[in-house]
Amino acid sequence: MPTKSVILLFFIINVFSSLQAQHPYKRTLKLMGSRFDITVVAADETAGNGYIDDAVSEITRIERLISSWDPDSQTSKINANAGIQPVKVDHELFMLIKRAIGISELTDGAFDISYAAMDKIWHFDGTMKTMPPDSLVKASVSRVGYQKIILDDKASTVFLREKGMKIGFGAIGKGYAADKAKTLLMDKGVTAGIINASGDMNTWGTQTTGEPWKVAITNPMDKHKAFALLPIDNKAVVTSGNYEKYVIFNGKRYTHIIDPRSGYPASGIISATVFAPKAELADALATSVFVMGKDIGLDRINQLPGVECILIDDQGNIFTSTNIKIDTQ
C-alpha cells in the first residue's frame, strides 16, 4: 500500500502535468460594434475554440438584450414608450438599469445611461471652429436625467418619464458583457482567460507559466508606448482616454467625453484607468472619473473597496488612488 507521501507526490505530479498541458487560445472578432479579443486557457484547440464559441454566444445574447439599435430589443421598447407607459422587462435588464442608476447616484450624475437622448452638437472631426452657444448646450441635455428613469420592482417595469428620453449602455454594456462571458466560462471549468472588449479587460486565473496576467497602460502623450505594466489578478481594468478626439478653444482642451449634466465636454483629464472586481463597474467609473475630474474622482474612488485608479491630466502628470502601486517603464 503506498504511503501518504507517495500519494501526495503522485498528486502534485499530476497537477503539475495538467497545468503544463494547458495552452492559451485566442480569437479576435467584432461584437457589439467593437473589437473583442477572447483568450482562454484550455487543454487543446478543440476545447479552446468551443469555450470561445460559448463566450461569443453569451456576448451576442447580451447585445440583443441591451442594444438600442435593434428595434426588437427590450431597451428599444423602453425608449419607444418614453413618456407614454412603463415597459415590462427581463429581471436581468431591470437589475442592470438599477445598478446603472446606483452608479449615477454615486457619481452625482457624471455617469448617466439617459445620456442617449443628448443632442449631438459637438463635433471632433475638425469641422467645429467655434464653441456652440450656451443656450444650445443647455438645450442639448434637456431630456437627460437618471432621476427621470422610474423603476417598479414588483412589476419589473421601466418608465422614462418624458417623451424624447432614451437610455443607452455605451458606457457600461461592453463591460457587462465581458463579466457575463467570464462567469459563463468559469462555470464551465475554464481556469484562466481574458475577455478584452475594446480595452475593457476582464481576467481570471493566471498565464500558463503561473505568472499573473499583465496589462499595459497606454501613455496618452505617445499612444504607441506604455508608461506602466501592472499585474491583474481576477480583476477588470478599463481605460477612458482621449488622445485624438478633442478640440481646443481659447487655449483649453475639450475631449469627446461629454458631461451629461452640463452638455459640455470633460476637460483636464486625458486618461482615466480604473481597476475593479467587475468590468461593468470599471467601465462606468472610468467614464465617471473622467467627467468628475482629478480631485472629486480620486476622492470617490478612494471610498470604494477593491477599486483603484490611475489618472493622467492634460499636462502629462500622473495621479493614483491610495493603494495602487505602479511599475513605470
N, C-alpha and C positions, 0 to 999 in steps of 0.2 A: 504494500500500500504506500503510495507516495506521501512524503512528508508535507507539512503545510508550506515550508519554504520552497519546495519544488513546485507545488501547485501555484504559489504566488508568482514564482519566476515564470512559469508557463503562461500565467495570466498577463503579466507585464509584456512578455514577448509577443503574445497575440495582439494586445492593444497597440503596441508599437508597430507591428506589421500592418495592422488595419489602417493606422494613421498614415504610414508610408505609402499605402496603396491608393490613398485619396489624391485626386488631381483637380485643379481648377478648370472649369469650363465656362466660357463667356460667349454672350451673343449681344450684338448691338442692333437695335431696331427702333422704329418710330411708333410711339404710343402716346395717346392724349395730345397729339400735335407736337410732341417733343422727342428728343433723343433719350432712349433708355439703354443703359448698359447693365446687363444682368449677369452676375458671376456666381456660380455655385461650386462647392467642393463636393465631388462625388467619386464613386469607385471606378466608373468607366464612362465612356462617351454617351452610351445609350441612356444610362441613368441621368447623367448631367443634362442632356437635351430634354429628357422627359420632365425634369424638375423645372427647367426654364420654360417649357411649354405651359406648365401649371401656373407659373408666375405670370406669364403673358395673359392667360385666360382670366386670372383674377384682376389684373390691371384693366383689362378690357371691360370686365363686369363693372368695375368702379366707374369707368368713364361713361358707360351707358346710364349709370345712376345719377351722376352729378353734372353731366355735360349740359351747358346752356345752348349749345349749337344744335343738339338733337331735339327736334320738336316733340318727340315722343317721350323724352325723359321726364322724370318727376320734377326736376329742377325747372325745366321749361314750363311745365304746367303751373308751378308756383308763380313764375314770372307772368304768365299769360293771365293769371287770375288776380294780379295785384290790384288792390282797391275794389275788388269785386266779391271774392269769397275765399274762405280757407280751403286748403288742399290737403287731403289725407296722404301721407307718405309712409314709406317703409321706416321701421324703427331705426335702421342704420343711418339713413339720411337725416332723420329727425335729430338723432344724437350728434351727428357731425355738425349740423347747424347750431345746436345748443352749445356745443363746445366752442364753436366759432364766436358765438355771442359772448361766451365767457372770456375769450381772449380779447374781444373788443372792450369789455369792461376792465380787464386787467391793464390794457394799454391806453385807456382813456380815448378809445376810438381811433387810435393810429392804425389799427387793423379793423377792417370792416368789409364783410362779404357783400354788402349792398353797394359797394363802390361800382358795381357793374352798371349802375344807372347813370354814372358820371358822364357828362358831355365831354367829347374829345376836342378840346380847344388848344391843347399844347401839341406842338409837332417838333420832333427831334431829328428831322431828316435834313436839316439845313435850310428849310424853306421859311422858317419863322424868324423874322428880323427884329420884331419889337415885342414887348410884353403885352399880353392881352389886357384889356381894361378890367379894373376891379369888378365892375358890375357883371361882366361876362363870366369871370372866375367864380363869383359868388353864385350866380345862377347855375353854373355847371354842377354844383353839388346839392342843389335844392331837393333832389329826391333821394339823397344818400342819408343814411342814419340807421344804425343797427337797432336803436330803440324802437323803430317802427316795424320791426320783424316780430310778429306776435305768434307765440307757440302755445299750443294746447296739449299738455302732457297726456291727459286722459283720452282725447280724441286722436292724438298723434297727427295734428294738423299744423300747417304753417300758413300764415296770412301776412302778406305785405300790405300795410295799411293804406298806402297811397298809390293811385294809378301812376304808371310810369316807373315804379320801383322795379329793381331787378337784383337778384343775387347771383354771384359767380364765385367759383372756387379756384381762380387762377393763382392765388397766393397761399393755397393750402391743399389743393386737390392732389398734386403730384406727390407731396409728402405723405398724404393719407394712403394713396395707392401703394407707395413703397412700403409703408407699415403693414398693410394688409397682405402684400405679396410675401414679405418677410415672415409674418406669422404663419401663413399657409405652408411655406417651405419648412419652417422649424417643426410644425406639427407633422410633417411628412418625414421627419428624421434627417433633414439636411443639416449637417453640423456646422457649416460655415458658409458665408457668402456676402455679396454686396449687391444692393439694388441702388443704381445711380440714375436718378431721374433728372437729367439735365443739370447736374450739380447738387441735387438733393440726395445726399449719400446716406444710406442706411446699412449698417453692418451687423454681423453676428459671428461668433466663433473667431478663429484665427486663420492665418495662412497655413499652408501645408507644412511649413517649416516650424510652426509653433509660434512664430513671431506675430505680433498684433498687426491688423490692417493699419495702414498709414494714409493720411490724407494731406495733400499739398495745398497750402493756402496761397492763392494767386497774389502776386504783387501788383496792385492796381496801377502803379506807376510804370510797370512793364509787364503786360499780361502774358508774355512768353516766359516769365520767370516766376518762381515761387519764393516767398520770403520765409516760409516756415513749413516744417513737416511734422505732423502730430499723429501719435498713435491713437486709434479709437477702438474702444472695447465695448462691443454690443451697444453702440450708440448711433445717433444720427447727427449729421452735420450739414448745414445749409448756409450758403453764402448769397446775400443780396448785394450786388455790386453794379456800378455803372461807370465803366471805364471809357465808353464810347458814346452812349446816347445822353447827350447833355447840351445845354445852351448856356451862353454867358451874356448876361445883361448887366450893365453898369459895374463890371468887374466881379460880379457874383455868379457862381456856377450853379445851375439848376439841373437836376437829373430827371430821368423819365419816371421815377417813382413818385407818385402824387400823394399828398396828404389828403385822405378822404374827408377830413373835417374842414379844410380850408379851400381845397381846389388848387393849391399851389404846389409845385414840385418841392420835394425834400432837398435840403442843401446842408452842406457842412461835412457829411459823411460820404465816402465813395465806396466803402466796402464794409459790410457787417456780416460776420460769420458767427453762427450760433450752434452750440453743441447741446443736445437734449436727448432724453431717453427715447423719444419718438420723432420721426421726421415730420409728422403733422404739426407738432408743436414748434420744432426748429424752423420749419418753413414759415409759419405765421409770425414767429418772433423776429426772424431775420428782417422781414419787411417792416415790422413794427418799430424795431430799434433804429432802422434806417430813417424812419419818419420822425421818431421821437427825438433823435439827436443824442450826442455823446452822454451828457450828464444824466438826463432822465432815463435814457436807455440803459446805461450801466447800473444806475440805482435800481431799476426794475428787475434786471437780470440777477443782481446780487441778492434779491429777496426770494428767488425761486430755487428750491433744492434740486440738485442734479442738472442745472442749466448753467452754461458758461458762454462767454462771447469774446470775440476779438473785433475791434473797430479800427478803421483807418480813416483819418479825416482827409480833407482835400489838400492838406499841406504835406501828406505822407506820414503824419505822426500816428503811432500805434498805441492803442489803449486796450486793456484787457479787464475782464471781470476778476473778482478777488482771487479765485482758486485755480485759475488756469496757468499752466506752465508751457512756455513756447521754446522749442529748439529752432532758433533762427538759422538760416543757411548762410 
